[in-house]
């Protein structure tokens, strides 16, 4: 079957099913037009928020609250889109009047579908992202321009306020935690110092400063005893040399008597220093069990003091972070682009939808006509009979001339003779 035969068959089918095609197309066009007219226009307004960096360098004032990331944005979005918050926002904007008659659950569902808060990830510093965001887009879609812009503005305002309040709340809680922790550690350190002082007093132990002074005194006595003994050794050696020499002059004898007297004095001095050293050493001796308990209490006190110093540094950093958050000097969200005025509707054009519906109706009508012809295969012309059966018809009755009432479109198709 050649292309010209297909064209002839298609033209003949259109001529026979013309009014069916016209009726179906008209019905489809009417339905598409009614559906297009029933569709309400919607307008979309968008605002853009930017994450502003801290005005004070992190090296000078390390932040106590982490920067803006996707998780924090999600928490803020959940608070903005919560049931009570979204109804309160709709009431403030004046949208609830348009949703009158609907239950609160459906109102919230409609509003949530019309609003969205999304973040744009910041540039990566490595091979993996850290979840930080640089931009936040707020989008509101509604049936009129004023309401769409008002909703976008209200969501933007609440997002910025909630983000700042959340960071301020975290900074305040951090400061409160370290302040309370510091107070507890100070109380524990004072209690340990009191216990240690009572333990020393009950067991007759010197204070820590007195113990160090006692040790220094013992070292000084030992050094002084050592010096006296060296002087005594020198004098004893000199007296031994003089005793070996029998012929001494009167001057040498006087000098020898002086050395003997000096040696006696040094001996008495050494004995006195030794007694003092024994007394001081006896006073510093501690029972091993008491010494172990003293060491344990001292170690506990040193640990608590180190922990208190660390907590004090953290509290100072938390105090600086809270001050930065209170004054708006830390990282925060700011409005980069306010809610835009929607000049054109965001929904598809009604005219475009109606034209597409008319075209689809024509295609459907043409397909139905073709399907009806395929379901009823009939030999309607001599050419078709000769082509399909291989022989020509005995007689051919020509078609009657077209009625004058036929349209000009029908006259464009030439009639074909039917075979009997």
C-alpha positions as MATLAB code, in Angstrom:
seq = 'XXXXXXXXXXXXXXXXXXXXXXXXXXXXXXXXXXXXXXXXXXXXXXXXXXXXXXXXXXXXXXXXXXXXXXXXXXXXXXXXXXXXXXXXXXXXXXXXXXXXXXXXXXXXXXXXXXXXXXXXXXXXXXXXXXXXXXXXXXXXXXXXXXXXXXXXXXXXXXXXXXXXXXXXXXXXXXXXXXXXXXXXXXXXXXXXXXXXXXXXXXXXXXXXXXXXXXXXXXXXXXXXXXXXXXXXXXXXXXXXXXXXXXXXXXXXXXXXXXXXXXXXXXXXXXXXXXXXXXXXXXXXXXXXXXXXXXXXXXXXXXXXXXXXXXXXXXXXXXXXXXXXXXXXXXXXXXXXXXXXXXXXXXXXXXXXXXXXXXXXXXXXXXXXXXXXXXXXXXXXXXXXXXXXXXXXXXXXXXXXXXXXXXXXXXXXXXXXXXXX';
ca = [
       0.000    0.000    0.000;
       1.627    3.218   -1.212;
       1.708    6.549    0.532;
      -0.882    7.977   -1.836;
      -3.234    5.131   -0.943;
      -2.792    5.890    2.738;
      -3.519    9.538    2.119;
      -6.641    8.654    0.138;
      -7.870    6.313    2.847;
      -7.210    8.902    5.549;
      -8.995   11.603    3.575;
     -11.944    9.299    2.978;
     -12.110    8.441    6.675;
     -12.104   12.127    7.640;
     -14.856   12.813    5.123;
     -17.041   10.026    6.504;
     -16.383   10.856   10.205;
     -16.219   14.592    9.794;
     -19.155   15.487   11.993;
     -18.085   13.008   14.673;
     -14.650   14.619   14.750;
     -16.191   18.070   14.868;
     -18.543   17.173   17.729;
     -15.800   15.533   19.820;
     -13.421   18.419   19.187;
     -16.013   20.997   20.171;
     -16.852   19.095   23.352;
     -13.178   18.824   24.239;
     -12.576   22.521   23.569;
     -15.538   23.499   25.740;
     -14.317   21.225   28.552;
     -10.756   22.586   28.306;
     -12.063   26.169   28.278;
     -14.252   25.581   31.332;
     -11.381   23.911   33.193;
      -9.012   26.756   32.285;
     -11.546   29.330   33.498;
     -11.985   27.403   36.757;
      -8.260   27.569   37.518;
      -7.401   30.483   39.817;
      -4.183   32.397   39.343;
      -1.537   32.146   42.064;
       1.281   34.588   42.766;
       4.664   33.814   44.317;
       6.753   36.187   46.416;
      10.311   35.372   47.453;
      12.678   36.856   50.030;
      16.392   36.065   50.420;
      18.257   36.025   53.735;
      22.037   36.077   54.025;
      24.251   34.711   56.792;
      26.328   37.658   58.044;
      29.748   36.834   59.480;
      30.720   37.838   63.006;
      32.044   41.395   63.342;
      34.659   40.284   65.895;
      37.310   37.799   64.756;
      37.069   34.304   66.220;
      40.727   34.505   67.284;
      39.915   37.457   69.549;
      36.532   36.253   70.819;
      35.834   32.560   70.128;
      32.081   32.008   69.686;
      30.262   29.825   72.201;
      27.403   29.163   69.725;
      28.123   27.297   66.500;
      27.517   28.968   63.130;
      24.434   28.691   60.932;
      24.001   25.206   59.521;
      21.264   23.112   57.934;
      20.229   21.562   61.248;
      19.689   24.930   62.935;
      17.737   26.159   59.901;
      15.574   23.053   60.087;
      14.831   23.701   63.766;
      13.875   27.306   62.990;
      11.688   26.181   60.094;
       9.912   23.662   62.311;
       9.144   26.388   64.844;
       7.897   28.779   62.154;
       5.739   26.062   60.558;
       4.358   24.668   63.801;
       0.569   24.417   64.184;
       0.001   27.339   66.540;
       2.716   29.547   65.021;
       1.406   29.249   61.454;
      -2.191   29.929   62.528;
      -1.045   32.970   64.492;
       0.900   34.214   61.469;
      -2.109   33.681   59.172;
      -4.337   35.593   61.581;
      -1.840   38.459   61.701;
      -1.657   38.650   57.903;
      -5.432   38.275   57.524;
      -5.495   35.002   55.591;
      -7.834   33.130   57.936;
     -10.829   34.971   56.517;
     -10.187   33.347   53.142;
     -10.019   29.927   54.798;
     -13.162   30.336   56.863;
     -15.182   27.150   57.142;
     -12.169   24.828   57.059;
     -10.983   23.015   60.185;
      -7.685   24.130   61.690;
      -5.857   21.032   60.462;
      -6.789   21.781   56.817;
      -5.917   25.457   57.249;
      -2.469   24.492   58.490;
      -2.067   22.029   55.604;
      -2.975   24.688   53.014;
      -0.605   27.233   54.564;
       2.273   24.767   54.756;
       1.870   23.936   51.073;
       1.975   27.648   50.266;
       5.093   28.450   52.325;
       8.634   27.127   52.162;
      11.981   27.929   53.793;
      15.077   26.460   52.126;
      18.804   26.976   52.620;
      21.666   27.186   50.133;
      24.811   25.373   51.223;
      27.969   27.406   51.654;
      31.106   26.706   49.647;
      33.019   23.666   50.857;
      36.416   24.057   52.458;
      37.379   20.414   51.882;
      36.156   17.263   50.228;
      33.077   17.017   52.440;
      30.486   19.608   53.389;
      30.149   20.836   56.970;
      26.431   21.629   56.678;
      26.974   25.408   56.780;
      24.574   27.590   54.793;
      25.106   30.977   53.168;
      21.623   31.884   51.916;
      18.050   31.196   53.024;
      15.159   31.523   50.563;
      11.628   32.188   51.837;
       8.840   31.571   49.301;
       5.106   32.279   49.667;
       2.423   31.425   47.087;
      -1.151   32.752   47.283;
      -4.117   33.772   45.165;
      -3.381   37.510   45.240;
      -0.227   39.589   45.136;
      -0.675   41.483   48.408;
      -1.227   38.360   50.507;
       1.682   36.500   48.907;
       4.056   39.379   49.658;
       2.676   39.823   53.185;
       3.128   36.099   53.937;
       6.710   36.149   52.642;
       7.494   39.233   54.742;
       5.996   37.710   57.885;
       7.829   34.386   57.450;
      11.070   36.301   56.834;
      10.624   38.397   59.964;
       9.802   35.380   62.109;
      12.714   33.373   60.701;
      15.211   36.135   61.513;
      13.726   36.716   64.978;
      13.608   33.017   65.860;
      17.169   32.487   64.656;
      18.462   35.382   66.753;
      16.395   34.389   69.788;
      17.571   30.792   69.513;
      21.240   31.810   69.365;
      20.748   34.254   72.263;
      18.965   31.567   74.260;
      21.789   29.079   73.670;
      24.416   31.660   74.636;
      22.467   32.512   77.805;
      22.071   28.848   78.724;
      25.788   28.262   78.129;
      26.684   31.183   80.389;
      24.248   29.979   83.064;
      25.699   26.464   82.946;
      29.317   27.582   83.395;
      28.343   30.123   86.065;
      26.535   27.441   88.049;
      29.400   25.008   87.513;
      31.913   27.589   88.727;
      29.859   28.274   91.851;
      29.698   24.566   92.662;
      33.437   24.101   92.147;
      34.225   27.110   94.305;
      32.084   25.620   97.072;
      33.814   22.230   96.682;
      37.276   23.850   96.759;
      36.374   25.812   99.905;
      35.068   22.625  101.539;
      38.262   20.715  100.696;
      40.439   23.543  102.003;
      38.491   23.524  105.258;
      38.770   19.725  105.549;
      42.510   19.882  104.904;
      43.006   22.639  107.507;
      40.990   20.699  110.124;
      42.962   17.539  109.348;
      46.282   19.340  109.884;
      45.062   20.986  113.066;
      43.655   17.785  114.573;
      46.842   15.833  113.866;
      49.310   18.560  114.751;
      50.610   18.914  111.236;
      52.091   22.181  110.059;
      50.447   24.100  107.315;
      51.742   23.758  103.800;
      53.721   26.984  104.052;
      55.058   26.050  107.510;
      56.121   22.644  106.230;
      58.161   24.253  103.481;
      59.717   26.653  105.996;
      60.551   23.705  108.241;
      62.279   21.890  105.404;
      64.293   24.994  104.571;
      65.303   25.280  108.249;
      66.456   21.646  108.294;
      68.570   22.213  105.188;
      70.094   25.340  106.727;
      70.977   23.483  109.977;
      72.582   20.651  108.053;
      74.642   23.088  106.003;
      75.735   24.929  109.138;
      76.697   21.663  110.906;
      78.705   20.649  107.866;
      80.565   23.982  107.907;
      81.376   23.638  111.627;
      82.662   20.097  111.169;
      84.962   21.246  108.360;
      86.408   23.914  110.635;
      86.881   21.301  113.378;
      88.735   18.977  111.013;
      91.118   21.776  110.025;
      91.851   22.625  113.683;
      92.318   18.960  114.657;
      94.867   18.400  111.890;
      96.746   21.525  112.913;
      96.836   20.403  116.582;
      98.125   16.985  115.540;
     101.014   18.580  113.666;
     101.848   20.813  116.664;
     101.723   17.845  119.069;
     104.416   16.071  117.036;
     106.784   19.008  117.448;
     108.142   18.969  121.026;
     110.055   22.287  121.011;
     107.418   25.023  120.876;
     107.941   28.618  121.485;
     105.831   30.591  123.865;
     103.955   32.181  120.940;
     103.283   28.800  119.392;
     102.004   27.452  122.694;
      99.654   30.427  123.023;
      98.369   29.815  119.482;
      97.879   26.148  120.278;
      95.871   26.951  123.401;
      93.688   29.257  121.318;
      93.087   26.501  118.743;
      92.127   24.080  121.503;
      89.672   26.641  122.899;
      88.335   27.277  119.373;
      87.915   23.546  118.824;
      85.966   23.243  122.081;
      83.700   26.088  121.039;
      83.084   24.490  117.653;
      82.301   21.189  119.318;
      79.726   22.829  121.567;
      78.272   24.663  118.551;
      78.024   21.417  116.589;
      76.300   19.678  119.478;
      73.813   22.519  119.768;
      73.085   22.513  116.055;
      72.660   18.729  116.080;
      70.159   18.981  118.929;
      68.256   21.691  117.031;
      68.263   19.551  113.886;
      66.941   16.570  115.801;
      64.210   18.690  117.373;
      63.096   20.189  114.053;
      63.254   16.814  112.283;
      61.212   15.183  115.059;
      58.604   17.918  114.761;
      58.349   17.310  110.999;
      57.927   13.559  111.183;
      54.403   12.381  110.231;
      52.733    9.028  110.605;
      52.632    7.206  107.193;
      48.856    6.688  107.372;
      48.302   10.347  108.158;
      50.731   11.308  105.398;
      48.800    9.180  102.876;
      45.500   10.812  103.870;
      47.130   14.237  103.683;
      48.467   13.469  100.193;
      45.026   12.277   99.042;
      43.298   15.414  100.282;
      46.000   17.616   98.757;
      45.690   15.859   95.383;
      41.901   16.224   95.414;
      42.258   19.922   96.189;
      44.738   20.444   93.326;
      42.415   18.613   90.878;
      39.435   20.731   91.893;
      41.493   23.898   91.562;
      42.595   22.935   88.038;
      38.992   22.159   87.079;
      37.866   25.458   88.573;
      40.473   27.321   86.519;
      39.280   25.611   83.321;
      35.619   26.319   84.068;
      36.454   29.939   84.866;
      38.046   30.354   81.435;
      35.006   28.765   79.771;
      32.679   31.034   81.729;
      34.603   34.087   80.575;
      34.315   32.920   76.949;
      30.578   32.250   77.434;
      30.150   35.713   78.914;
      31.852   37.278   75.891;
      29.708   35.148   73.548;
      26.526   36.222   75.322;
      27.555   39.864   75.082;
      28.251   39.489   71.346;
      24.884   37.809   70.791;
      23.076   40.487   72.809;
      24.683   43.298   70.812;
      24.263   41.583   67.430;
      28.026   41.338   66.833;
      28.074   37.583   66.172;
      27.032   35.582   63.103;
      23.370   36.208   62.255;
      20.755   36.241   59.484;
      20.018   39.480   57.667;
      17.579   40.343   54.872;
      19.490   40.474   51.595;
      16.417   40.823   49.353;
      13.027   41.759   50.865;
       9.855   39.992   49.793;
       9.364   40.707   46.074;
       6.192   42.039   44.469;
       4.845   39.332   42.096;
       4.182   41.074   38.763;
       2.957   37.948   36.987;
       1.126   34.829   38.182;
       3.210   31.765   38.776;
       0.499   29.401   37.474;
       0.302   28.437   33.746;
      -1.534   30.802   31.353;
      -5.247   30.049   30.845;
      -5.037   30.802   27.119;
      -2.145   28.413   26.705;
      -4.008   25.745   28.635;
      -7.148   26.244   26.469;
      -5.137   26.013   23.212;
      -3.401   22.850   24.380;
      -6.772   21.406   25.416;
      -8.262   22.176   21.970;
      -5.337   20.527   20.234;
      -5.583   17.490   22.490;
      -9.346   17.295   21.812;
      -8.723   17.297   18.064;
      -6.153   14.523   18.384;
      -8.489   12.439   20.559;
     -11.399   12.917   18.131;
      -9.239   11.937   15.202;
      -8.033    8.858   17.075;
     -11.592    7.794   17.954;
     -12.662    8.157   14.302;
      -9.702    6.090   13.150;
     -10.435    3.446   15.766;
     -14.071    3.183   14.634;
     -12.934    2.644   11.044;
     -10.497   -0.055   12.113;
     -13.223   -1.828   14.090;
     -15.467   -1.910   10.978;
     -13.260   -2.815    7.969;
     -15.426   -2.363    4.838;
     -14.447   -2.174    1.120;
     -15.715    1.192    0.139;
     -14.161    1.820   -3.310;
     -13.205   -0.006   -6.501;
      -9.550    0.805   -5.947;
      -9.599   -0.783   -2.487;
     -11.387   -3.892   -3.872;
      -8.909   -4.258   -6.702;
      -5.990   -3.759   -4.363;
      -7.175   -6.143   -1.643;
      -8.921   -8.882   -3.764;
      -6.993   -8.670   -7.023;
      -9.953   -8.130   -9.390;
     -12.066   -5.168  -10.367;
     -15.791   -4.859   -9.536;
     -18.388   -5.728  -12.207;
     -20.123   -2.395  -11.907;
     -19.465    0.860  -10.151;
     -22.243    3.154   -9.088;
     -21.063    6.736   -8.902;
     -21.757    8.755   -5.800;
     -24.484   11.318   -5.860;
     -23.293   14.866   -6.196;
     -22.798   16.599   -2.849;
     -25.713   18.553   -1.487;
     -25.544   22.282   -1.605;
     -25.920   22.279    2.098;
     -22.506   20.645    2.448;
     -19.884   22.911    3.754;
     -16.944   24.156    1.792;
     -14.690   22.006    3.975;
     -16.538   18.880    2.793;
     -16.194   19.934   -0.871;
     -12.447   19.971   -0.441;
     -12.487   16.186   -0.220;
     -13.191   14.459   -3.525;
     -15.694   11.643   -3.488;
     -14.650    8.144   -4.340;
     -16.862    5.646   -6.099;
     -18.098    2.759   -4.127;
     -18.079   -0.795   -5.423;
     -20.886   -3.178   -5.169;
];
